[in-house]
Amino acid sequence: MFSLRELEEAHRQVQGAFTPTPQYRWPLLCQRVGAELWVKHENHTPIGAFKVRGGLVYVGRLAREGGAANGVISATRGNHGQSLAYAGARFGVPVTIVVPHGNSTEKNAAMRARGARLIEHGGDFDEARIEAARLGEAEGLLYAPTFHPDLVCGVATWALELFRAAADLDALYVPIGLGSSICGAIRTRDLLGLRIEIVGVQSAEAAVYARSLEEGRAVELDSADTNADGLAVRITDADALAIMRKGVSRMVTVSDDEVAEAIRIYWRDTHNLAEGAGAAALAALMQERERMAGRRIGVLLSGGNIDLALFRSWVLQ
């Protein structure tokens, strides 16, 4: 994992592209949950999600060191791919992205608009990931994983900003896809010597890390059938699991109905639109609001990239 010096350097690189995102204490949200609630607005980055931070650090290093002469390839449900495409355009590195069939049409369009070559393959993220690795080897492209030290260090910069603005949080709720964000938050908390309780949040339909921690081993699910596509992971990353095992206080799983309600709450109380994964942390806090009453809490609004059609069919139904 990274040092504090490396984290500070990553933050300087991120700030070269955009200013720190805000963390707001919204009065209506505080009243609703019965706690002092701080929302970290990663829906306000240039791609509308926290992943851009990791892409800037990861692709920036490749560009400086000449590590991807033919370009990079990766798999995504959207935000990781947008991150690589954004950074690739910034640093002159060609980017190929593999997405599963039926992926978000609006995220696909955003990746193409940023210059990425887009390929559709497989029925879910993990099938797309396997194809990306195969295609990268066949075409001489560097495979960019979704969990990598540079990616974790880059995305951890949101936690650095939040903890320096609100260091005396009692707890922080973080949504988990493959795990870079929560692992970065754990490491940042530890580097700063803070005692903040970090709570992991997963979809009840894709609770691969919750199951793995409960069973004491890395598990693989048969499916990850959730509308919150940023949480739709069914294969455990061993490195991420090891970090979570040491640093997560507990795991909370949320249903799609609870996530949809959290999206509606964000809109009513803050007029911010959250995607499914972006609203998951608030959904978990709503589950635990009696337990957390009167405390000082942080939640990560990790992104706002929800398709209009999905918003209508899922959230407004």
Disulfide bonds with the S-S distance in Angstrom:
none
